[in-house]
Amino acid sequence: MQEQPPKAEHTAKEKINWLRLATKFSADGDLKGMRACAKEVDRLVAGDVDAMAVNAEVALYSGRIDEAEELAEKVLRVQPRHPRARMVQAGLAALEFRLDDEIPLLADLIEELAHKAKVLGEEDLSYTIYHQMLKRARGWLADALYLAGEAKGAAHELLMSSRLADEADEAAELYSKYLFMRNYRHLGAKDGRLKAEHYDRLLDVSPYVHGNVSRSAQKKLRVGYISPDFREHSVSYFLTPLLRRFDGEQFMVFCYATGRSDAVTERLRTRRVTWRDLRGRPPRTAARLIAEDKIDILVDLSGHSQDNALPIMAYRPAPVQISGIGYTNTTGLHAIDYFLSDEICIPKGDLQAEAGFTERILRLPHSHLCYAPEEIHAMPEAGYEPPLRKNGYVTFGSFNNFAKVTDEMLLLWRGILESVRGSKLVIKGKICSIDSGISFAKKRLSILNYDLTRVEFRPYSPDYLEQYRDIDIALDTAPYNGGLTTCEALYMGVPVISLRGRTHGSRFGASILTNAGVRELVAENDINYVRRAVQLAESPKLLEAYHMGLRANMKRSPLMNVENYMEELETAYQEIWEDFCKNAART
């Protein structure tokens, strides 16, 4: 007869198995399953703190905040270092936007969980619990650091989360977020390309071959646009020309929406466009549906941004594929043939910038995007005097995502403030909508010796466009330039100083300003960036001219010339299709 293990040992093993199952249910979002596991653990050991911690986690995810807090505190009174209870505390801090509590708590927890997982090894029954908690903690910390403006730290946590992923698709999704986050800081072109190519290997799918596609250069082309952002989103302000102003004699247009819909979605819908809702479809299924539409050219509008369509693009559902507008860097996917750019972002002959892309560069002669705000929302009036006239001092401003603001950029802004007597700086954004966010921002500025009495922190608000009337000069970020933010500032009559870099993403501002007809606002180096801002601040008449005339100039410029833009874009589509047909004939 086989010897039975001691009762205590058997109970401990059974308890761990229930806790492992609870952890799996947590990853799946199965709260009912978690409660059942906690009940079984409590049955084994009445009043068990681990069961109590699982119930605290259930309460957290159910929105029962007081209950979650009470249960977590009970556990921690017994075991002050209990990992799951501390995770609940971090989650509570996140819900209340207490970044100053959440970030150090998660950092401490990650260090402990990583150590325990390493010491135990994969053979230990408890390993799965610590592994899953570690992955979640890193994801939470990435979100918190991003909100606090610490993009470098957020990128690191996303990379580590990707390495902890159990499934290939999860690893790819987290790695895609990591690639996006890297854009907030300086990138080497070749290094960035190599890192992006790793994403392609993570997906590891077999693309369509398209051996039977019609290769007629004269055919009416079927063009598809795929994005999660056919909705209230920064990208939507550049989409209406694609969907409303195309040449119906030469092109049929399809939209593949992979995200949620809203009022803007309904505005973007037109009878001229065939609309497909792919939300919730697995990438393989979505790719098959696109292929069945016999799309000739498929254009990805999101790159590595949130909830992107790259896992679908990897299957190559169309014979010719392009990425652009919604993302500023290479996708790394060899299934994507072209990246949409222009002569300013990547000039011909700039081999260094080109080296950062797996895609061939598809250059438009003017802007690679077209700003069309009025077709999305009614815009406030512009043409007001600069606030300098009433204030008696110059107000600089940045409404960009604070994660884009590097310490190097903050030092340039400080230099501008110190050079312009009495001037002030307005920083507006989501980070300023929470007390702990303002604390983080103030801490960064204090370390850099800012006079905080000259800095105003404004929360995000729906009337942010009207608040440009309080700004004399807008300051762009680098190396991740503003896109929509720059367009909006110019449209509201506020000149923007932008620093031109060496990559597509760091020349975005230069492209917008040049195409808007204000090339003189582009600075080629740090010294010129400060000098341009100071010179403009000291030229009240010139400043007034910008505020009164920028909108009218923009409307006449290539940046908002819908007809010319679509002609250039569709000419490019026809050229690459002809090239595809010629190459097919050679083979």
C-alpha positions as CSV (number, residue, x, y, z in Angstrom):
1,M,0.0,0.0,0.0
2,Q,1.3,3.4,-1.0
3,E,2.3,5.6,1.9
4,Q,0.0,8.7,2.2
5,P,1.6,12.1,2.8
6,P,1.1,13.8,6.1
7,K,-2.2,15.7,6.4
8,A,-0.6,19.1,6.8
9,E,1.6,18.6,3.8
10,H,-1.4,17.5,1.7
11,T,-3.4,20.5,2.9
12,A,-0.6,22.9,2.0
13,K,-0.2,21.4,-1.5
14,E,-4.0,21.6,-2.1
15,K,-4.0,25.2,-0.9
16,I,-1.3,26.2,-3.3
17,N,-3.1,24.5,-6.2
18,W,-6.3,26.5,-5.4
19,L,-4.2,29.7,-5.2
20,R,-2.6,28.9,-8.5
21,L,-6.0,28.5,-10.0
22,A,-7.2,31.8,-8.4
23,T,-4.2,33.5,-10.1
24,K,-5.2,32.0,-13.5
25,F,-8.8,33.2,-13.0
26,S,-7.4,36.6,-12.1
27,A,-5.5,36.8,-15.4
28,D,-8.6,35.7,-17.3
29,G,-10.9,38.2,-15.4
30,D,-13.0,35.4,-14.0
31,L,-14.1,36.9,-10.6
32,K,-16.6,34.1,-9.9
33,G,-13.8,31.6,-10.3
34,M,-11.6,33.6,-7.9
35,R,-14.3,33.7,-5.3
36,A,-14.8,29.9,-5.5
37,C,-11.0,29.3,-5.1
38,A,-10.9,31.6,-2.0
39,K,-13.8,29.7,-0.6
40,E,-11.9,26.4,-1.0
41,V,-8.8,27.8,0.6
42,D,-10.8,29.1,3.5
43,R,-12.4,25.6,3.9
44,L,-9.0,24.1,4.1
45,V,-7.7,26.7,6.6
46,A,-10.4,28.8,8.3
47,G,-9.5,32.5,8.3
48,D,-6.6,32.0,6.0
49,V,-4.9,35.3,4.9
50,D,-4.3,34.1,1.4
51,A,-8.1,33.5,0.9
52,M,-8.7,36.9,2.4
53,A,-6.2,38.4,-0.1
54,V,-7.9,36.8,-3.1
55,N,-11.3,38.2,-1.9
56,A,-9.6,41.6,-1.6
57,E,-8.5,41.3,-5.2
58,V,-12.0,40.3,-6.3
59,A,-13.4,43.3,-4.4
60,L,-10.9,45.6,-6.1
61,Y,-11.8,44.4,-9.6
62,S,-15.5,44.6,-8.7
63,G,-15.2,48.2,-7.8
64,R,-15.9,47.6,-4.1
65,I,-13.2,49.9,-3.0
66,D,-13.9,50.1,0.8
67,E,-14.1,46.3,1.0
68,A,-10.9,45.8,-0.9
69,E,-9.1,48.2,1.3
70,E,-10.4,46.7,4.5
71,L,-9.5,43.1,3.5
72,A,-6.0,44.1,2.3
73,E,-5.3,45.9,5.6
74,K,-6.5,42.8,7.6
75,V,-4.0,40.6,5.7
76,L,-1.2,43.1,6.0
77,R,-1.7,43.3,9.8
78,V,-0.9,39.6,9.9
79,Q,1.7,39.5,7.1
80,P,3.0,43.0,6.3
81,R,4.8,41.8,3.2
82,H,2.0,39.7,1.7
83,P,2.4,40.1,-2.1
84,R,-1.2,39.8,-3.2
85,A,-2.5,42.2,-0.5
86,R,0.2,44.7,-1.6
87,M,-0.9,44.3,-5.2
88,V,-4.4,45.3,-4.1
89,Q,-3.0,48.3,-2.3
90,A,-1.2,49.3,-5.5
91,G,-4.4,48.8,-7.5
92,L,-6.3,51.1,-5.0
93,A,-3.6,53.7,-5.4
94,A,-4.0,53.5,-9.2
95,L,-7.7,53.9,-9.0
96,E,-7.3,57.1,-6.9
97,F,-4.3,58.3,-9.1
98,R,-2.0,58.3,-6.1
99,L,1.1,57.9,-8.2
100,D,3.4,58.8,-5.3
101,D,2.1,55.8,-3.4
102,E,1.6,53.4,-6.4
103,I,5.0,53.7,-8.0
104,P,7.3,53.0,-5.0
105,L,4.9,50.3,-3.9
106,L,5.0,48.5,-7.2
107,A,8.8,49.0,-7.6
108,D,9.3,47.3,-4.2
109,L,6.9,44.5,-5.0
110,I,8.5,43.8,-8.4
111,E,11.9,43.5,-6.8
112,E,10.6,41.0,-4.2
113,L,8.5,39.0,-6.7
114,A,11.4,38.7,-9.2
115,H,13.6,37.5,-6.5
116,K,11.1,34.9,-5.3
117,A,10.4,33.6,-8.8
118,K,14.1,33.3,-9.5
119,V,14.9,31.5,-6.2
120,L,12.0,29.1,-6.5
121,G,12.4,28.2,-10.1
122,E,9.7,26.9,-12.5
123,E,9.4,23.5,-10.9
124,D,8.0,25.0,-7.6
125,L,4.2,25.0,-7.3
126,S,4.2,28.6,-6.1
127,Y,6.3,29.8,-9.1
128,T,3.2,30.4,-11.3
129,I,1.6,32.6,-8.7
130,Y,4.7,34.9,-8.4
131,H,5.3,34.9,-12.1
132,Q,1.8,36.0,-13.0
133,M,1.8,38.7,-10.2
134,L,5.2,39.9,-11.4
135,K,3.9,40.3,-15.0
136,R,0.9,42.2,-13.8
137,A,2.9,44.4,-11.5
138,R,5.2,45.4,-14.3
139,G,2.3,46.3,-16.5
140,W,0.8,48.4,-13.8
141,L,4.1,50.2,-13.1
142,A,4.5,50.9,-16.9
143,D,1.1,52.6,-16.9
144,A,1.9,54.6,-13.7
145,L,5.3,55.7,-15.0
146,Y,3.8,56.8,-18.3
147,L,1.2,58.9,-16.6
148,A,3.9,60.4,-14.5
149,G,5.9,61.4,-17.6
150,E,8.6,58.7,-17.1
151,A,8.6,57.2,-20.6
152,K,12.0,55.6,-20.3
153,G,11.0,53.7,-17.1
154,A,7.6,52.7,-18.7
155,A,9.4,51.3,-21.8
156,H,11.6,49.2,-19.6
157,E,8.7,47.7,-17.7
158,L,6.9,46.9,-20.9
159,L,9.9,45.1,-22.3
160,M,10.3,43.1,-19.1
161,S,6.5,42.3,-19.2
162,S,6.9,41.1,-22.8
163,R,9.6,38.7,-21.7
164,L,7.4,37.3,-18.9
165,A,4.5,36.6,-21.3
166,D,3.3,33.0,-21.5
167,E,1.8,33.2,-25.0
168,A,3.4,34.5,-28.2
169,D,0.5,36.9,-29.0
170,E,0.7,38.4,-25.5
171,A,4.4,38.8,-25.8
172,A,4.0,40.6,-29.2
173,E,1.3,42.9,-27.9
174,L,3.4,44.0,-24.9
175,Y,6.5,44.4,-27.1
176,S,4.5,46.5,-29.5
177,K,3.7,48.8,-26.6
178,Y,7.4,48.9,-25.7
179,L,8.3,50.0,-29.2
180,F,5.7,52.8,-29.1
181,M,7.1,54.0,-25.8
182,R,10.6,54.2,-27.1
183,N,9.6,57.0,-29.4
184,Y,9.5,59.4,-26.5
185,R,13.3,59.4,-26.2
186,H,16.2,59.7,-28.6
187,L,16.5,56.6,-30.9
188,G,19.3,55.4,-33.1
189,A,17.9,54.6,-36.6
190,K,19.6,51.2,-37.0
191,D,19.1,50.1,-33.4
192,G,15.4,51.1,-33.6
193,R,15.0,49.1,-36.7
194,L,16.6,46.0,-35.2
195,K,14.3,46.2,-32.2
196,A,11.2,46.6,-34.4
197,E,12.2,43.6,-36.5
198,H,12.1,41.5,-33.3
199,Y,8.3,42.2,-33.3
200,D,8.0,40.5,-36.7
201,R,9.7,37.4,-35.3
202,L,7.4,37.3,-32.3
203,L,4.3,37.3,-34.5
204,D,5.7,34.5,-36.6
205,V,2.8,34.0,-39.0
206,S,2.5,32.7,-42.6
207,P,1.5,35.6,-44.9
208,Y,-0.8,35.3,-47.9
209,V,1.0,34.9,-51.3
210,H,-1.5,36.6,-53.7
211,G,-0.5,34.5,-56.7
212,N,-3.8,34.9,-58.4
213,V,-4.3,38.7,-57.9
214,S,-5.1,40.8,-61.0
215,R,-2.0,42.7,-62.0
216,S,-3.4,45.3,-64.4
217,A,-1.9,48.7,-64.1
218,Q,-5.1,50.3,-65.5
219,K,-7.6,48.6,-63.2
220,K,-9.7,50.5,-60.6
221,L,-7.8,50.0,-57.4
222,R,-9.4,48.7,-54.3
223,V,-7.8,50.6,-51.3
224,G,-8.4,49.6,-47.7
225,Y,-7.7,51.7,-44.6
226,I,-7.4,49.8,-41.3
227,S,-7.3,51.4,-37.9
228,P,-8.7,51.3,-34.3
229,D,-9.0,55.1,-34.5
230,F,-12.0,55.8,-36.7
231,R,-13.4,57.6,-33.7
232,E,-12.6,60.5,-31.3
233,H,-8.8,60.3,-31.6
234,S,-6.0,62.5,-32.8
235,V,-5.7,60.5,-36.0
236,S,-9.3,61.1,-37.0
237,Y,-8.5,64.8,-37.8
238,F,-6.4,63.6,-40.7
239,L,-8.7,60.9,-42.1
240,T,-11.7,62.7,-43.7
241,P,-9.7,63.5,-46.9
242,L,-9.0,59.8,-47.4
243,L,-12.7,58.8,-46.9
244,R,-14.5,61.7,-48.6
245,R,-12.3,63.2,-51.2
246,F,-10.9,60.2,-53.1
247,D,-11.3,59.8,-56.9
248,G,-14.2,57.5,-57.3
249,E,-13.4,56.9,-60.9
250,Q,-10.0,55.4,-60.1
251,F,-10.5,54.0,-56.6
252,M,-12.9,52.0,-54.4
253,V,-12.3,52.6,-50.7
254,F,-12.9,50.2,-47.8
255,C,-12.6,50.9,-44.1
256,Y,-11.7,48.2,-41.6
257,A,-12.4,49.4,-38.1
258,T,-10.8,47.4,-35.3
259,G,-11.8,49.7,-32.4
260,R,-14.9,51.1,-30.8
261,S,-17.2,53.5,-32.5
262,D,-18.6,56.9,-31.4
263,A,-20.1,60.0,-32.8
264,V,-17.0,60.8,-34.8
265,T,-17.2,57.3,-36.4
266,E,-20.6,58.2,-37.7
267,R,-19.3,61.4,-39.2
268,L,-16.5,59.5,-40.9
269,R,-18.9,57.0,-42.5
270,T,-19.9,57.8,-46.0
271,R,-22.0,55.9,-48.6
272,R,-19.0,56.1,-50.9
273,V,-17.0,53.8,-48.6
274,T,-17.5,50.1,-47.8
275,W,-17.3,49.8,-44.0
276,R,-16.3,46.6,-42.2
277,D,-16.4,46.2,-38.4
278,L,-13.5,43.9,-37.4
279,R,-13.6,44.6,-33.7
280,G,-13.1,41.5,-31.7
281,R,-12.0,39.4,-34.7
282,P,-8.9,37.3,-34.3
283,P,-6.1,38.6,-36.5
284,R,-6.2,35.5,-38.8
285,T,-10.0,35.8,-39.3
286,A,-9.7,39.6,-39.9
287,A,-7.0,39.0,-42.5
288,R,-9.1,36.5,-44.3
289,L,-12.1,38.8,-44.5
290,I,-9.9,41.6,-45.9
291,A,-8.4,39.2,-48.4
292,E,-11.9,38.1,-49.5
293,D,-12.6,41.8,-50.4
294,K,-9.7,41.6,-52.9
295,I,-8.0,44.7,-51.6
296,D,-5.1,45.9,-53.8
297,I,-3.5,48.4,-51.4
298,L,-4.0,48.1,-47.6
299,V,-3.0,51.2,-45.5
300,D,-2.4,50.8,-41.8
301,L,-3.1,54.0,-39.9
302,S,-2.0,53.1,-36.4
303,G,1.5,51.5,-36.5
304,H,2.5,50.5,-32.9
305,S,-0.1,52.7,-31.2
306,Q,-2.7,51.4,-28.8
307,D,-4.9,48.4,-30.0
308,N,-3.1,48.5,-33.4
309,A,-3.8,46.3,-36.4
310,L,-0.3,45.1,-37.1
311,P,-1.1,41.4,-36.2
312,I,-3.6,41.6,-39.0
313,M,-1.1,43.3,-41.4
314,A,1.4,40.5,-40.7
315,Y,-0.7,38.1,-42.7
316,R,-0.4,40.4,-45.7
317,P,-4.1,40.3,-46.6
318,A,-3.4,42.7,-49.5
319,P,-0.6,42.4,-52.1
320,V,0.7,45.9,-51.4
321,Q,0.7,47.3,-47.9
322,I,1.5,50.7,-46.4
323,S,1.8,52.2,-42.9
324,G,1.7,55.8,-42.0
325,I,-0.1,58.9,-40.6
326,G,-0.9,57.4,-37.2
327,Y,2.6,56.4,-36.2
328,T,6.0,58.0,-36.7
329,N,8.4,55.1,-37.0
330,T,9.0,51.7,-38.7
331,T,6.6,48.9,-37.9
332,G,9.4,46.3,-38.3
333,L,7.0,44.1,-40.3
334,H,8.4,42.8,-43.6
335,A,4.8,42.2,-44.7
336,I,4.5,46.0,-45.0
337,D,6.1,47.4,-48.1
338,Y,6.0,51.1,-47.7
339,F,6.0,53.8,-45.0
340,L,4.2,57.1,-45.9
341,S,6.5,60.1,-45.4
342,D,7.4,63.3,-47.2
343,E,10.4,65.3,-48.5
344,I,10.8,67.0,-45.1
345,C,10.5,64.1,-42.7
346,I,12.8,61.9,-44.8
347,P,14.4,63.8,-47.7
348,K,15.7,61.9,-50.7
349,G,19.2,60.7,-50.1
350,D,18.9,60.7,-46.4
351,L,20.2,57.1,-46.1
352,Q,20.7,57.4,-42.3
353,A,17.0,58.1,-41.7
354,E,15.9,55.5,-44.3
355,A,18.1,52.9,-42.5
356,G,15.7,53.0,-39.6
357,F,12.9,51.5,-41.7
358,T,12.2,48.0,-42.8
359,E,9.7,49.6,-45.2
360,R,10.5,51.5,-48.4
361,I,9.9,55.2,-48.0
362,L,6.8,56.5,-50.0
363,R,7.4,60.2,-50.2
364,L,4.8,62.8,-51.0
365,P,6.1,66.1,-52.4
366,H,4.5,68.2,-49.7
367,S,2.8,67.0,-46.5
368,H,2.2,63.3,-45.9
369,L,-0.9,64.2,-44.0
370,C,-3.8,66.6,-44.4
371,Y,-5.3,68.5,-41.5
372,A,-9.1,68.7,-41.7
373,P,-10.5,69.6,-38.3
374,E,-13.8,71.3,-39.3
375,E,-15.1,68.0,-40.7
376,I,-14.7,66.4,-37.2
377,H,-15.7,69.2,-34.9
378,A,-16.7,72.8,-35.0
379,M,-13.5,74.8,-34.1
380,P,-13.4,78.0,-32.0
381,E,-12.7,81.3,-33.7
382,A,-9.1,82.5,-34.0
383,G,-7.5,85.9,-34.9
384,Y,-7.2,87.3,-31.4
385,E,-4.4,89.6,-30.2
386,P,-1.6,87.8,-28.4
387,P,-2.1,87.8,-24.6
388,L,1.1,89.8,-24.3
389,R,-0.9,92.9,-25.1
390,K,-3.1,92.6,-22.0
391,N,-0.7,90.8,-19.7
392,G,2.4,92.8,-20.2
393,Y,4.5,89.6,-20.4
394,V,5.0,86.7,-22.8
395,T,3.3,83.4,-22.0
396,F,4.9,80.2,-23.5
397,G,2.9,77.0,-23.4
398,S,3.0,73.3,-24.1
399,F,-0.2,71.3,-24.4
400,N,1.7,68.1,-25.4
401,N,1.6,64.8,-23.6
402,F,4.1,65.4,-20.7
403,A,5.7,62.0,-21.4
404,K,7.1,63.7,-24.5
405,V,8.9,66.3,-22.4
406,T,12.5,65.2,-21.8
407,D,14.8,66.7,-19.3
408,E,16.9,68.1,-22.1
409,M,13.7,69.9,-23.5
410,L,12.9,71.2,-20.0
411,L,16.4,72.8,-19.8
412,L,15.8,74.5,-23.1
413,W,12.5,75.9,-21.8
414,R,14.2,77.1,-18.7
415,G,16.8,78.9,-20.8
416,I,14.0,80.6,-22.7
417,L,12.2,81.7,-19.5
418,E,15.5,83.1,-18.1
419,S,16.2,85.0,-21.4
420,V,12.7,86.6,-21.6
421,R,12.1,88.9,-18.6
422,G,8.9,88.3,-16.8
423,S,7.8,85.4,-19.1
424,K,5.8,82.5,-17.9
425,L,5.3,78.9,-19.0
426,V,1.9,77.0,-19.1
427,I,2.1,73.2,-19.0
428,K,-1.3,71.7,-19.7
429,G,-2.2,68.0,-19.9
430,K,-3.5,65.0,-18.2
431,I,-0.6,64.9,-15.8
432,C,-1.8,68.2,-14.4
433,S,-5.3,66.7,-13.8
434,I,-4.2,64.8,-10.7
435,D,-2.4,66.1,-7.6
436,S,0.3,63.4,-7.6
437,G,1.0,64.1,-11.3
438,I,1.6,67.8,-10.6
439,S,3.9,66.7,-7.7
440,F,5.9,64.6,-10.1
441,A,6.1,67.4,-12.7
442,K,7.2,70.0,-10.0
443,K,9.8,67.6,-8.7
444,R,11.3,67.2,-12.2
445,L,11.4,71.0,-12.7
446,S,12.8,71.6,-9.2
447,I,15.7,69.3,-9.8
448,L,16.4,71.3,-13.0
449,N,16.4,74.6,-10.9
450,Y,13.2,76.0,-12.3
451,D,11.6,79.0,-10.7
452,L,8.2,77.4,-10.1
453,T,6.5,80.7,-9.6
454,R,6.8,81.3,-13.3
455,V,5.2,77.9,-14.2
456,E,1.5,77.3,-14.3
457,F,0.1,73.7,-14.4
458,R,-3.3,73.4,-16.0
459,P,-5.4,70.2,-16.1
460,Y,-6.8,68.8,-19.2
461,S,-10.2,70.3,-20.1
462,P,-12.7,70.0,-23.0
463,D,-12.1,73.7,-23.8
464,Y,-8.4,73.3,-24.3
465,L,-8.5,74.9,-27.7
466,E,-10.0,78.1,-26.4
467,Q,-7.2,78.2,-23.9
468,Y,-4.7,78.8,-26.7
469,R,-5.9,82.4,-26.4
470,D,-3.9,82.5,-23.2
471,I,-0.7,81.5,-25.0
472,D,1.7,83.7,-27.0
473,I,4.1,81.1,-28.2
474,A,3.8,77.3,-28.1
475,L,6.9,75.2,-27.5
476,D,7.1,71.8,-29.3
477,T,8.7,68.7,-27.8
478,A,11.7,66.7,-29.1
479,P,12.6,64.1,-30.2
480,Y,8.9,63.1,-30.2
481,N,7.3,66.1,-31.9
482,G,3.7,67.1,-31.6
483,G,1.4,66.2,-34.4
484,L,-2.2,67.2,-33.8
485,T,-1.1,69.4,-31.0
486,T,1.0,71.5,-33.3
487,C,-1.7,71.7,-35.9
488,E,-4.2,72.8,-33.3
489,A,-1.9,75.5,-31.9
490,L,-1.3,76.9,-35.4
491,Y,-5.0,76.8,-36.3
492,M,-5.8,78.8,-33.1
493,G,-3.3,81.4,-34.2
494,V,-0.4,80.5,-31.9
495,P,3.1,80.1,-33.5
496,V,5.0,77.0,-32.6
497,I,8.8,76.7,-32.2
498,S,9.9,73.2,-33.2
499,L,13.3,71.5,-33.1
500,R,14.2,69.5,-36.2
501,G,15.9,66.2,-35.5
502,R,17.3,63.3,-37.6
503,T,14.4,60.9,-37.7
504,H,11.0,60.9,-39.2
505,G,9.3,61.3,-35.8
506,S,11.7,64.2,-34.8
507,R,11.0,66.0,-38.1
508,F,7.2,65.8,-37.8
509,G,7.0,69.3,-36.5
510,A,9.3,70.7,-39.2
511,S,7.1,69.1,-41.8
512,I,3.9,70.6,-40.4
513,L,5.4,74.1,-39.9
514,T,7.0,74.1,-43.4
515,N,3.8,73.0,-45.1
516,A,1.9,75.5,-43.0
517,G,4.0,78.2,-44.5
518,V,6.0,79.1,-41.4
519,R,9.4,77.4,-42.0
520,E,11.1,80.2,-40.1
521,L,9.8,78.7,-36.8
522,V,11.8,75.5,-37.3
523,A,15.1,75.3,-35.4
524,E,18.0,73.2,-36.5
525,N,19.7,72.8,-33.1
526,D,19.2,73.5,-29.4
527,I,20.8,77.0,-29.5
528,N,18.6,78.1,-32.4
529,Y,15.5,76.7,-30.7
530,V,16.1,79.0,-27.7
531,R,17.1,81.9,-29.9
532,R,14.0,81.6,-32.1
533,A,11.7,81.5,-29.1
534,V,13.4,84.5,-27.5
535,Q,13.5,86.6,-30.8
536,L,9.8,86.0,-31.4
537,A,9.0,86.9,-27.7
538,E,10.8,90.2,-28.2
539,S,8.9,91.0,-31.4
540,P,5.4,92.0,-30.4
541,K,4.4,93.2,-33.9
542,L,5.5,89.9,-35.5
543,L,3.8,88.0,-32.7
544,E,0.6,89.9,-33.4
545,A,0.8,89.2,-37.1
546,Y,1.1,85.4,-36.4
547,H,-1.9,85.5,-34.1
548,M,-4.1,87.4,-36.5
549,G,-3.1,85.6,-39.7
550,L,-2.0,82.0,-39.0
551,R,-5.3,80.3,-39.6
552,A,-5.9,82.0,-42.9
553,N,-2.4,81.1,-44.0
554,M,-2.9,77.5,-42.9
555,K,-6.1,77.1,-44.9
556,R,-4.2,78.2,-48.1
557,S,-1.3,75.9,-47.4
558,P,-0.5,72.3,-48.5
559,L,-1.2,71.2,-44.9
560,M,-4.9,71.8,-45.5
561,N,-5.2,71.6,-49.3
562,V,-7.4,68.5,-49.5
563,E,-7.5,68.4,-53.3
564,N,-3.8,68.6,-53.9
565,Y,-3.1,66.2,-51.0
566,M,-5.4,63.5,-52.4
567,E,-4.0,64.0,-55.9
568,E,-0.5,63.5,-54.6
569,L,-1.5,60.5,-52.5
570,E,-3.5,58.8,-55.2
571,T,-0.7,59.3,-57.7
572,A,1.6,57.6,-55.2
573,Y,-0.8,54.7,-54.9
574,Q,-1.0,54.3,-58.7
575,E,2.8,54.4,-59.0
576,I,3.5,51.7,-56.4
577,W,0.7,49.6,-58.0
578,E,2.3,50.0,-61.4
579,D,5.7,49.0,-59.8
580,F,4.1,46.0,-58.2
581,C,2.7,44.9,-61.6
582,K,6.0,45.4,-63.4
583,N,7.9,43.4,-60.7
584,A,5.3,40.6,-61.0
585,A,5.8,40.6,-64.8
586,R,9.5,40.2,-64.4
587,T,9.1,37.1,-62.1
